[in-house]
């Protein structure tokens, strides 16, 4: 094994170095737009599921697709977007991505049906795919190596800021305007970000960029869409043995297997499989996927718990999520201090176990659980996330050479988005299946067509109850009980996934680093192994 050449000396131009913190602020604004959209949508999904004119009358499966259409396009194109940024220039790609995201947001705001909303969310995902990897890639080319962990910590704290602003902003908008305003709010932010980027952000590119892999992109997107569609359909039918469900899931897995084989044989793959020979790098990427699998699935049902069962408004729900965001903002920039003292393995393993504990706590929640307990759980969840995302992001971003920053960022975000999409699909289907199994025997008096629709989700049941008037009041209590039972089961599934992530971290991430000797720059094993593989 050959040791990498130490990354010594200043490589950043002085003019850029002086304004690096202002540039980081612009990058965080761009990131905020992408994250803000999903956090706002989490508060709005109950309103969108309400029949017109208040909402679009979207079913639970349509709501899952409204989230996953964005996520799957985002994940499927991230790596190619990273390569395009490396080739064309990260600033150009950022500007183009922001423009497409703004246009998609405006179209989504005026959707006339759930189908239109799903389509325009996919357009937003297309734009976001070019924004997310470029922000981290620019960051890695603006800060010297010794400042990168601090900058990434602040960058990760920006996610917490977006999580804080999003639900509150969404709640205020839904209290005063129609549901589409939660998407229209993106447009002025996009315009501000573009103006600041043109003024402040320098361009950068990889002197030896890779080639675009259209076959790989198509295979990955088609495989993921088929897999997620099959999982969501199984939850909708409450029957995973259905021929259509099994065939769709099987086809998705087959296409994804073909994607892996093609990538191994390609001389310009979308995902360089050789990166995953490094066990530390693979573990870090896998943990990101697992933690977002658990969190996105649980976040999906927590909104229905606070609004449908507890009766809180969208704005109140947004305020209830403040502790989660506040904890991320407080701890994300400081997580590196814990890593310096205890190492990546101990810090991240402890945080993953705390995530599992907070997810399992949802299995104890009832309709009358004191709300302060939920607030404590959200705060601990945010603190745990901060101590996972910051160290893991540093490991991944420093695992590849600076010139490949776009690829490293794209890989991280691809697996995060895929994990989140599968979390919503799988845990959403668990929720739907458990709910239908518990509520069906209470719906026998309804006509068969109405009975199937009413059993899909708590919102569908409450919608039917509302249309029945006084006769429907008898359905409200059973709907709440069935949802709580389904939530308990789903929360335990999510906690189990988080425990799996903790085991992977404990086995494969590096421990406490040794102190550097003779002035030599301290390097973790992951850096040396990945540098060797990239030669």
N, C-alpha and C positions, 0 to 999 in steps of 0.2 A: 504494500500500500504506500503510495507516495503522498507526502504531506503537502497541503496546499500552500501556495505562496501567501505569506501574511498580508492582510489588507491594511497596509500602513500608509500614512500620509493623507493629506486632504485632496480629494478628487473633485469636490464640488466647487464650481466657480464662485469667487468671492461675492459677486453681485447677487447670486442666488442664495448663497449662505446667509447673507444679511437679512433677507426677507423670508427665510424659511418658515418662521412661525406664522406669518401672514398667509403664506401659501398653504400651510397646514389648515388654517381656518377656512380657506376656500374649498379645500378638499373635503373637510368635514361638512361643509354646507352641501356639497354635492352628494356625499354619503347620506346626510340627513334626509334628503329628498327621497332617496330610494327606501330607506328604513321607515321614514315617516309614513309613507303610503301604506305599508303593511300594518303598522301599528294603529293607524286611523281606521283601516278596514276592519281590524279585529273588533273595534267598538261598534262599527256600523253594520255588521253582518245580521244582527237581529232585526234592525230596521229594514234592510234590504229584503229579508225574508218575509216581511209583512206585506199583505196584499196591496195592490195599487188602490188609491193614489199615494199612500204613504211610502210604500216600497215597490219592489218588483214582484213580490210573491215567490221568491226563489226558494226551491226546496233545499234540504240539507246537502244533497249530492251536487246541486247547482252551485251552492255556496262553496263547497270544497273545490269545484272546478274553477270558480272565480278566483280563488287563491292559487290553485295549482296551475292554471293556464299561465299565469305570470311566472310562477316558480319554475315550471318545466322549460319554458322558452329561455328564461334567465339562465338556468343551469346548463341547458343544452348548448348554448352559444357562448358561455363564459370563456372557455378556453380559446376558441377561435377569435373571440373579441380581444383576449389578451395578446394573442399572436399578431392580430391586426394593429394593436397599439404599439407593439414592439417594432412592427414594420413601417407603419405610416406615421407614427408619432403619437404619444399618449395624449397630448393636449388636443389634437385634432379629433381623436376618437372620443375623448370626454365630451367635447362640444357637440359632436354629432349625436352621441348617446343621450345627452340632456335634451336636445331638440326633439328627438323621437319620443322620449319619455313624456315631455310636455304635451306633444300632440296627442299621444295615446291617452293622457290624463283628461284632456279636454273632451275627447270623444267618449270616454267612459262615463264622464259626468252626465252626458245626455243620452245614455243608453235607454232604449225603449223596451228591452226585454232581457231576461237573464242570459240568453244566447249572445246578444250584442255585448253585454257587459263582459262575458267570458272572452269574446274575440278581442275587444279593446284592451282588456287586461293583458292579453298575449302581446299586443303591440307595446304596452308599457314594459313588459318583461324584455322585449327586444332592445329597447333603449337602455334599460337598467343593466343589461348584460355588458354594455360598453362603458358604463360608468363605474361600476364597482371595482373591477380589477385595475382600471387605470388610476384610481385614487391611490391605492396602495403602491402601485408601480412608480408613480410620480413621487410619492413620499420616500421610497427607497432611493430615489435618485436626487433628492433634495437634502437629505440628512446624512451626515457621516455615520459610519457603523456604530460608534460609541453612543450616538444619540438616538439611534433607531428604536431600541426598546422603549425609551421614554415617549418618542413620537407615536409609536404604535399603541402605547397605553392610552395616550390622549385621544388618538383616533378611535380606539375601542370605546372610550368614554363618550365619544360623540354618538355611538349607538345608543347608549343609555339616555343621552339627552333627547334623541329622537323618540325613544320609547316613552319618555316622560311627556314630551310635547304632543305626540301623536294622539293618544287617547283623549287628552283634555281638549285639544283642538277639535277632534272629531265630535266630542260631546257638545261643545259650544256650537259648532256648525249645525249639528242635528237638532239642537234645541231651537235654532232660529231660522234654518233654511232647509231645503229639501236634501235628500240623501246624496244627490250628485255633487253637492258642494264639497264632500270629503275628497273628491278627486280634483275638482276645479281649483282647490287651494294650491295644488302643486304648480300651477302655471306661473304665477308671479314669482315663486321661489326659484323656478327654473330660469326665468329671465334674469333675476338678480345674480344667480350663480354663473350664468354665461358671461354677463358683463364683467364680473370680478375675475373670472378665469382669463378672459382676453387681456385684462390689464396686468395680472400678477403672475400667472403660472407659466413657467418655462416649458418648452417642449423637450422631449427626450425620446430616444428610440434605441433598439438593439442593433448594433452594427452588423450582427449576423442573425437576422430574424429567421424564424421557421417559415415553412410554406403552409398555406391553408389546406385543410383536409376536409373537403366537402362530403366525401363518403362517410367519414367518421362522424361528422356532425349529424348527418341524416340518420345514421344507424342509432346514435345515442338518443336523439330526440324521439324517434319512432319507438324504440325499445322502452324508454321511460313512459311515454304516453300510454302505450298498450298495457304496461304493468300497472300503472296507477289507475287507468280506466277499469281494469279487471278488479282491482282491490275495492275501488269505490262502488262498482256495480254489485259486488258481493255483499257489501254492507247495505246497499239500498234494498237488495232482495232478501237480506238476512239469510242467504244461502250460498256458501262458498263451494258447494258441490254442483251448482248449476253448470251445465255444459258450456254456455257462453262465457261464464266467469272463468272457468278452468282453461278454456281455449285461449282467451285473451291474455290471462296471466302467463300461460305457457308460451304463447307467441312473443310476449314482451321479454321473457327471460331468454328465449332463443335468439332474438335480435340482439340483446345486450351481450350474449355470449359471442355472437358473430362480430360484434363491435370490438370486443377484447382481442379476438383472434386477428382481426384486420389491423388493429393498432400495433400488435406485436410485429406484424410482417411489413408494415408501412415504413418507408424511409422519411416520411414527414407526418407522424401521427398527431392527432389532436391532443392526446394524452401520452406522454412519454412513459411507457410502462417501466423503463429502467429506473425511474425515480423510486418506485415502490420496492426495489431490492433493499433499500435502506429501511430497516425495521422501525427505527425511531420516526422517520418521516411518515411511513405508512401508518404507524400507531397514531401520530398526531392528526393526520387526515381522517382516519377512522373515528377518532373520538369526536371531532367536530361534527361528523355526520350523525353519530349516535346521540349526542347531546341535543342537537336540533331536532332529531327525530322525536325525542321525548318531549321537549319543550313546546314545539309547534303543535303537536297533537293535544297536549294538555291546555295550552293557551286557547285553542279552538273551542273547547267545551267550557272553559272558565267564564267566558263572556255570557254564555247561556245560563250558567249557574247564578251569576250576579244579577242578570237582567230578568230572565224568565222565571227563576225560582225565588230569588231574593227581592225582586221588584225594583231594583235600582235603575235610574235613567242612564242613557249613554254617557252624559257628563259625569254623573256620580261614579260610573264604572271606570271612567278615565282617571278620576281622582283616586279611586281605590288602587290603581296600578302604579301610583306615584312611588311607593316604597321600593318597588322592583327597579324602577328607573333610577331613583336616587342612589340606591346601593351600587348600581353599575357605574354611575358617574363618580361616586366617592372612591370606589375601590379599584376601578380599571387602571387609572394612572399610577396607583400605588402597588399594584399586584407584583411588579418586578422586585419590590423590596422583600416580599415574602419568598420569592423565587431565589433571590440572592442569598437568603439565610438558610432556606431548607431545601432548595433545588426544585426542578420542574416536577419530578416524580411525586414527591410528598405533597407539594402544593396542589397539583392538579388532581391527584387521587383523593385528597381530602375534599376538594371542591366538588368532584363528581359524586362522592358519597353524600355530601350535603344536598346536591340536586336530587338524588334518589330519595332522601328523607323528606324533602319539601313536596315532591310529587306524591309520595305515599301519604302525606298529610291530607291530600284531597280525598283520600278514601275514608277519612273520618268525618268529613263535613256533612252537615245536615242542613235543613231549611232554617233552623234557628241557632246555628253555631255563632257565637259572638264574633262580630266582624273584625275585631282587633286581632284575632287569631289568623285570619286570612291576611291581614296586613303584615304580621310578623313573618308568615310564610313567604309572601312576596319579597320582603326585604332580604331574607336569607337566600332566596332564589337568585336575586340580583347580585348579591355578594358572591355567591358561588359562581355565577356566570362570569363575573369580572376576573375571578382567579382561574378560570378555564381559558377564556378567549384570549386574554393578553399573553400569557406565556406560550400557549399553543401557536398563536399567530407569529410570535417572534421565532419560535423553532422552525416553522414552515418557511417564513420569509428569508431567514438567514441560511436556510438549507441549500439554496441555489445561488449562483453568482448574481451580482447586482443587475447585470444585463438581462437576466431572465426573471426579473421581478414581476413582470406581467404574467408569466406562466405560473409562478408560485402563487400569486394572488388569485389567479383564475382557478387553480386546483383547489385552493382552500375554499373559495366561494362556491365552486361547483359542488363539492361534497357537502357543504353546509346546506345549499339549496335542495340538493337531491334528498339529503336526510330529512329536511323539513317537509318536503313534498310527500315523501313516503310516510312520515309521521302523521301528517294530516290525513292521508289516505288510509293507512292501516289503523291508527287509533280512532279516526273518525268512523271507520267501518265497524270497529269493535263497539264504539259508543252506539252506533245506529242499530247493530245486531242485538246488543244487550237491551236497548230501549224497546225495540219492537217485540222481543221475546217476553218482556215484562208487561207491556201495555196491551197486547193483542186480545187477551181474554177480557179486557175491560171495554173493548170496542165492538163486541158481538152484535149489539143492537143497531149498529150503523149499516147502511147499504155496503155491499162488498167493495165497490170502487172507492167509496169514501173511506172505508175502513183501512184499505191499503195505504192511501195517501196520509191519513191521520196517524198511522203507526210509524211513519218514517222518522219523525223527530218531535221533540217537545213543542216546537213552534207550530208544526203542522197540527198536532193534537189541539193546542190552545186555539189555533185559527178555526178549526172545526167547532170547537166548544163555543167560540164567540159567535159564529154564524147560527148556532142552534139556540142562542139566547138562554133563558133560564134553564131549559132542558140540558144545556151543555155544562152547567156548573158542576155536575157530578163527575165530569172528566178531569177537572183541574187538579184535585188532590192526587188521584192516581197518576196523572201525568208528571207531577212533581216527584212523587215517590219512584216512578219508573226511571226518571232521569237521574235522580240521585244514585239509584242502584247501578245504572249504566256508568255514571261518572266514577263511582268507586272502583269498578272493574277496570275501566280505562286507565285510571290513575295508577293502579298497581302494575299494569302492563308498562306504562311509561317509567315507573320506578325501576322495574326489572331491566329495562334497556339501559338506564343510567348506571345501574350496578355493573352491567357488562362493560360499559365504558370505563368504569373505575378499575376493573380487573385488567383491561388492556393497558391503561396508563401505568398501573403498578408494575406490570411485567416488562414494558418496553421503553418507557421514557427514561432519559438519563436522570441520575440522582443528583445529589448536591455537588456542584462543580468544585474542582480543586482550585486553590488560589494560584494565579499566574506567577511564574518564576522568571527572574532576570529580565523583567520588563516585557516579556513575551505576552502577546494578546491572548487572553483567555478564550478558548474555543471549545465548544461542546462537540461530542462525537458526531452528531448529526451533520455538522458543517463539513468535517473532513471527509465523511463517507460520500456525501452528495457532490462535493467538489470533485472527488475522484471519478464518480460516475458521469459527470458532465464533460470530462476531458476527452 
